[in-house]
Structure formats: C-alpha cells, structure tokens
Amino acid sequence: MRKQTKEKIVQKLENKECHHFWIIEEANGPSSFGTCKYCGERKEFLNAFPTFNPLKKNAAIFKLPKLAEVPVEKSANPRTAR
C-alpha cells in the first residue's frame, strides 16, 4: 500500500500584488490585530467606529433637517373631498 502525502507550498506575495484576506483576532479592547492569510502582513483594526457610537447618550442616528412649514387650508380635507 502506498502512502500519499500532500505538500503545501507557501509563497509570500509582494505587498503590491496581494489582495488581502484578513484574519482578525478576537475583539479584546479598542483594537485588534489582523494578519493577511496570503502575504503575512499585520495590521491594526478598530473594534468600533471612532466617530459614531449609537450607545452614546446624545447620539442622533436619524437626525433629519427641519422641513419648511406649508400652510394648509382648513377646508381641504382629502377624506371629505370627492
């Protein structure tokens, strides 16, 4: 019986050619480090958006501009007009 072995060839690509596939560590604090699966480059990733925090007390998620007031005639009732 013949034993088969598989050999994995790992070639590091130059940074210019790599389309990174980041493997990021578990979130533990404000940032986590990630390593590219292909080229081995390391990079720091933020675990939260620095400028937007929906849990903040005064966070305005849906802050819309005020609309101009339009005068409405009292006699113009769409339910009674036919």
C-alpha distance (Angstrom), angle and dihedral (degrees) to the residues before:
residue distance angle dihedral
M1 . . .
R2 3.79 . .
K3 3.79 120.7 .
Q4 3.79 115.4 -139.0
T5 3.76 121.2 -148.5
K6 3.74 126.7 -171.5
E7 3.75 119.1 -146.5
K8 3.77 119.5 -154.9
I9 3.78 114.4 -148.8
V10 3.78 113.3 -154.7
Q11 3.79 117.0 -163.3
K12 3.76 119.7 -177.7
L13 3.77 111.7 -138.0
E14 3.75 124.4 -144.8
N15 3.78 113.4 -99.8
K16 3.83 91.3 -112.8
E17 3.80 93.4 59.0
C18 3.80 100.5 41.3
H19 3.78 121.9 104.7
H20 3.79 95.4 -158.4
F21 3.78 122.8 -128.0
W22 3.79 102.9 -167.7
I23 3.78 121.5 -148.9
I24 3.80 103.4 -164.2
E25 3.79 125.4 -161.9
E26 3.79 120.6 -119.4
A27 3.79 115.5 -78.7
N28 3.78 109.7 -92.8
G29 3.78 110.3 156.1
P30 3.81 131.2 -21.9
S31 3.82 95.4 -38.2
S32 3.80 142.1 22.3
F33 3.78 132.6 -159.4
G34 3.77 123.1 -121.2
T35 3.79 131.6 -163.3
C36 3.79 124.8 -152.8
K37 3.79 111.2 -117.3
Y38 3.81 91.7 -143.2
C39 3.80 109.9 36.3
G40 3.81 102.8 19.1
E41 3.82 95.4 -123.8
R42 3.81 113.9 156.6
K43 3.79 124.0 -142.7
E44 3.80 136.5 172.9
F45 3.82 117.4 -121.0
L46 3.81 126.7 -165.4
N47 3.79 115.8 -123.9
A48 3.83 92.8 -149.1
F49 3.77 137.4 27.5
P50 3.80 106.6 -94.7
T51 3.83 97.7 -146.5
F52 3.82 100.9 35.1
N53 3.77 122.8 57.3
P54 3.83 115.0 162.7
L55 3.81 90.3 -166.6
K56 3.79 91.3 61.4
K57 3.81 113.1 112.4
N58 3.82 97.2 -120.7
A59 3.80 97.9 34.1
A60 3.81 110.7 146.1
I61 3.79 103.2 -159.2
F62 3.79 96.0 169.7
K63 3.78 102.5 28.3
L64 3.79 104.5 164.2
P65 3.80 127.3 -175.5
K66 3.79 116.7 -103.5
L67 3.78 113.7 -99.7
A68 3.78 122.3 -132.3
E69 3.78 114.4 -101.0
V70 3.79 114.3 -111.2
P71 3.80 119.8 -157.0
V72 3.80 112.7 -122.6
E73 3.79 123.3 -157.1
K74 3.78 112.2 -122.7
S75 3.82 92.4 -139.2
A76 3.80 92.6 55.2
N77 3.79 100.6 89.5
P78 3.82 111.6 157.1
R79 3.83 92.4 -154.6
T80 3.81 94.6 58.4
A81 3.80 98.5 36.9
R82 3.83 112.0 92.2
